[in-house]
Amino acid sequence: NCGLFTCLEDNCASCPAGYYCSGDNNIRVCSAGYYAASGKSECSVCWGGTFTPLSGFGSCLSCGAGQYSGAGYTFCRVCSAGTYSAIESWTCTDCLAGTYSTAQSGFCILCGTGTYSAAKAGSCTVCGMGTYNSVQG
């Protein structure tokens, strides 16, 4: 009995990455959203901010800035305009008033002089006739 190994012609070989070796010496592939390093007896879920798009991954891939994922996701979701995220984020964060972002952004941008925005804005608004904003944000 090879345990966490696969018997190949009377030799034991480590279970490959992306697969897990069950107690009956069978190799099974890890599903999308899960991963396993070589020699593992079970797959692990990809944590938030990471993903695997297909079965058979030995490690999780990172979501980029402006994207997010929850545990077990098979792809990253895009942050909407007015929100942002860093690399490997679980969620998107709202931009504060006086700032804005476009979709899939890793940061918020200050509104320029003569413009303003509410929180979670996708753009800045020009001050109306007879009004002004002399500072950024």
C-alpha positions as CSV (number, residue, x, y, z in Angstrom):
1,N,0.0,0.0,0.0
2,C,1.5,3.3,-1.1
3,G,-0.7,5.6,1.1
4,L,-0.6,9.1,-0.4
5,F,1.2,7.7,-3.4
6,T,0.2,5.9,-6.5
7,C,1.5,2.5,-7.2
8,L,3.2,2.3,-10.6
9,E,4.8,-1.0,-11.5
10,D,5.6,-1.8,-7.8
11,N,7.1,1.7,-7.3
12,C,5.4,4.6,-5.5
13,A,5.2,8.0,-7.1
14,S,4.0,11.1,-5.4
15,C,0.5,12.2,-6.3
16,P,0.9,15.1,-8.8
17,A,0.0,18.8,-8.2
18,G,-3.6,19.5,-9.1
19,Y,-4.7,16.1,-8.0
20,Y,-5.4,14.4,-4.7
21,C,-4.8,10.8,-3.8
22,S,-7.6,9.1,-2.0
23,G,-7.2,6.3,0.6
24,D,-7.9,3.7,-2.1
25,N,-4.8,4.7,-4.1
26,N,-6.8,6.4,-6.8
27,I,-5.9,9.8,-8.2
28,R,-8.7,12.4,-8.5
29,V,-8.5,15.8,-10.1
30,C,-9.2,19.0,-8.0
31,S,-12.2,20.9,-9.3
32,A,-12.1,24.5,-10.5
33,G,-11.9,26.8,-7.5
34,Y,-9.7,24.3,-5.6
35,Y,-6.0,23.3,-5.7
36,A,-3.6,20.7,-4.3
37,A,0.2,20.7,-4.1
38,S,1.8,17.4,-5.0
39,G,1.4,14.5,-2.5
40,K,-1.8,15.8,-1.0
41,S,-4.7,13.6,0.2
42,E,-7.4,16.3,-0.4
43,C,-7.9,19.6,-2.4
44,S,-8.0,22.9,-0.7
45,V,-10.4,25.8,-1.6
46,C,-8.8,28.9,-3.2
47,W,-9.1,31.7,-0.6
48,G,-10.7,35.1,-1.4
49,G,-8.7,37.2,-3.9
50,T,-7.5,34.0,-5.7
51,F,-9.1,31.5,-8.1
52,T,-8.5,28.5,-10.4
53,P,-10.4,28.7,-13.7
54,L,-10.2,24.9,-14.5
55,S,-9.7,21.7,-12.7
56,G,-6.2,20.3,-12.0
57,F,-4.4,23.3,-10.6
58,G,-1.5,22.9,-8.1
59,S,-1.9,26.5,-6.8
60,C,-4.4,29.4,-7.0
61,L,-4.0,32.4,-9.3
62,S,-4.2,35.9,-8.0
63,C,-6.9,38.4,-8.9
64,G,-5.4,41.7,-10.1
65,A,-6.0,45.2,-8.9
66,G,-9.6,46.2,-9.7
67,Q,-10.8,42.7,-9.3
68,Y,-12.1,40.5,-6.5
69,S,-13.1,36.9,-5.7
70,G,-14.6,34.9,-2.8
71,A,-13.5,31.5,-1.6
72,G,-13.8,28.8,-4.3
73,Y,-14.3,31.2,-7.2
74,T,-13.4,30.1,-10.7
75,F,-12.8,33.6,-12.0
76,C,-12.3,37.1,-10.7
77,R,-15.2,39.7,-10.8
78,V,-14.5,43.2,-11.9
79,C,-14.9,46.2,-9.5
80,S,-17.6,48.6,-10.8
81,A,-17.0,52.3,-11.4
82,G,-16.8,54.2,-8.1
83,T,-15.0,51.3,-6.4
84,Y,-11.5,49.9,-6.3
85,S,-9.5,47.0,-5.0
86,A,-5.8,46.0,-4.4
87,I,-4.3,42.7,-5.7
88,E,-5.8,39.5,-4.1
89,S,-8.9,41.3,-2.7
90,W,-12.1,39.7,-1.3
91,T,-14.2,42.7,-2.2
92,C,-14.2,46.2,-3.7
93,T,-14.1,49.3,-1.6
94,D,-16.1,52.4,-2.3
95,C,-14.4,55.6,-3.4
96,L,-14.9,58.5,-1.0
97,A,-16.6,61.8,-1.8
98,G,-14.3,64.0,-3.8
99,T,-12.8,61.0,-5.6
100,Y,-13.8,58.7,-8.5
101,S,-12.7,55.5,-10.3
102,T,-13.5,53.8,-13.5
103,A,-14.5,50.1,-13.6
104,Q,-11.6,47.6,-12.8
105,S,-9.6,50.3,-11.0
106,G,-6.9,49.7,-8.3
107,F,-7.3,53.1,-6.8
108,C,-9.5,56.3,-6.7
109,I,-8.5,59.6,-8.3
110,L,-9.0,63.0,-6.7
111,C,-11.5,65.3,-8.5
112,G,-9.8,68.3,-9.9
113,T,-10.5,72.0,-9.1
114,G,-13.9,73.1,-10.3
115,T,-15.3,69.6,-10.0
116,Y,-16.8,67.4,-7.2
117,S,-18.2,63.9,-6.6
118,A,-20.3,62.0,-4.1
119,A,-19.0,58.8,-2.6
120,K,-18.8,55.8,-5.0
121,A,-18.7,58.0,-8.1
122,G,-17.6,56.9,-11.5
123,S,-16.7,60.4,-12.6
124,C,-16.5,64.0,-11.3
125,T,-19.2,66.6,-12.0
126,V,-18.3,70.1,-13.1
127,C,-19.5,72.8,-10.7
128,G,-22.6,74.6,-11.9
129,M,-22.9,78.2,-13.1
130,G,-22.3,80.6,-10.2
131,T,-20.5,78.0,-8.1
132,Y,-16.9,76.8,-7.7
133,N,-14.6,74.4,-5.9
134,S,-11.1,75.8,-5.4
135,V,-9.5,72.6,-4.0
136,Q,-9.0,69.1,-5.3
137,G,-11.3,66.4,-4.0
